[in-house]
Amino acid sequence: MTTYVISVPGTFIADIGTETRARLAGTLGPSDPHGTRMGNAQGLDVLSVNEDNTFTLRLTVEADTGRHAEEEARRVADAALRDAGLDERSAALGPAVITGIDSEVR
């Protein structure tokens, strides 16, 4: 298994409050990229929101392949949005992409 840092972009269709943002970030806590060398070194936050309501979720997932990592990140992102009270009508997600790989060759 390899640890991947995956970015999932999206757009909040309507403004969401700070409470919803905090709930979303809290739900994503176990996937926070700060637990990886890359995420820690680059200061990657699990949730970044821009002024135009676009956002990026940066997630750490374990997977055998890049494709599986992207699929798992998308599943985690969808579940976290639902847990925060959001759905595809209030927060549209784009394609998941690999931001980095955190593995050591031994």
ABEGO torsion letter per residue (X at the ends): XBBBBBBBBBBBABBBBAAAAAAAAAAAAAABAAABAAAAAAGBBABBBBAAGBBBBBBBBBBABAAAAAAAAAAAAAAAAAAAGBBAAABBBBBBBBABBBBBBX
